Amino acid sequence: MNDNPDRIVSPHIIAGFLPVDSTGLADLGALSGPASRAVRSIGGVPGNLLWRFSVSDPSWVPAEIQGIDYSSMMLGLATHVSGRAFLEEQNDVEGWLASVR
């Protein structure tokens, strides 16, 4: 965290923490608003997407979408909607490790 001189933020990760802190929904709502620098549109794609942004450099725009950002967001949102059992079923790391050993 201390090695982030441009203070680049990935709002998607907030959703990744929803299973343990549902107050992040308000933060996501604020970051999804029309005046937010975290919202971008892509030509030919309907709607808007959340993008990373820099707190200290308003002109900075990432060159690409990072899949890792969206994977955290999707798992967090799915768990928030479906319950913690969903996360535990989909995140069976010990079972997966046992199956590949």
C-alpha atoms as one frame of an Amber mdcrd trajectory, in Angstrom:
protein
   0.000   0.000   0.000   2.862   2.378   0.652   4.282   1.743  -2.837   1.415
   3.468  -4.655   2.611   7.011  -5.365  -0.200   7.757  -7.842  -2.788   6.435
  -5.374  -4.423   4.174  -7.966  -7.692   2.710  -6.732  -9.547  -0.369  -7.926
 -13.171   0.066  -6.795 -13.981  -3.524  -7.780 -12.180  -4.937  -4.775 -14.765
  -3.323  -2.496 -17.292  -5.877  -3.757 -14.835  -8.652  -2.944 -15.210  -7.761
   0.739 -19.031  -7.667   0.755 -19.289 -11.141   2.338 -17.624  -9.749   5.470
 -18.634  -6.059   5.280 -21.879  -5.153   3.522 -21.303  -1.428   4.147 -19.236
  -1.523   0.955 -22.489  -1.418  -1.039 -22.834   2.290  -0.226 -19.252   2.889
  -1.371 -19.880   1.036  -4.636 -23.033   3.071  -5.164 -21.111   6.308  -4.703
 -18.352   5.176  -7.058 -20.909   4.153  -9.690 -22.496   7.599  -9.871 -22.414
   9.684 -13.052 -19.792  12.128 -11.721 -17.402   9.410 -10.561 -13.981   9.026
 -12.180 -14.390   5.273 -11.638 -17.067   5.041 -14.347 -16.122   4.664 -18.008
 -17.926   3.704 -21.173 -16.608   1.663 -24.065 -17.693   2.455 -27.594 -20.199
  -0.059 -28.911 -20.901  -1.519 -25.452 -24.119  -0.480 -23.714 -23.868   0.880
 -20.183 -20.852   1.819 -18.103 -18.070  -0.091 -16.378 -16.130   0.502 -13.203
 -12.479   1.272 -13.944  -9.411   1.871 -11.844  -8.546   5.508 -11.291  -5.907
   7.656  -9.628  -6.860   9.727  -6.613  -3.890  12.066  -7.063  -3.884  12.332
 -10.884  -7.389  12.947 -12.297  -6.113  12.738 -15.883  -4.745   9.185 -15.484
  -6.777   6.533 -17.312  -5.779   2.859 -17.361  -5.009   1.446 -20.779  -6.863
  -1.795 -20.152  -9.387  -3.554 -17.968  -7.841  -5.909 -15.424  -9.644  -9.243
 -15.161  -8.501  -9.753 -11.571 -10.488  -6.666 -10.567 -13.681  -8.077 -12.021
 -13.193 -11.590 -10.645 -13.071 -10.215  -7.082 -16.137  -8.095  -7.775 -18.187
 -10.934  -9.272 -17.386 -13.388  -6.477 -18.148 -10.777  -3.816 -21.445  -9.736
  -5.397 -22.517 -13.353  -5.949 -21.744 -14.191  -2.333 -23.558 -11.102  -1.093
 -26.679 -12.137  -3.031 -26.475 -15.923  -2.559 -25.054 -16.101   0.963 -21.814
 -17.152   2.541 -22.403 -20.825   1.719 -21.914 -19.923  -1.942 -18.454 -18.523
  -1.183 -17.524 -21.555   0.867 -18.656 -23.936  -1.895 -16.867 -22.020  -4.663
 -13.742 -21.410  -2.621 -12.928 -24.956  -1.553  -9.171 -24.556  -1.852  -8.408
 -27.528   0.397 -10.679 -29.804  -1.648  -9.143 -28.596  -4.883  -5.619 -29.126
  -3.573  -6.524 -32.649  -2.448  -7.891 -33.469  -5.901  -4.722 -32.403  -7.730
  -2.211 -34.057  -5.388
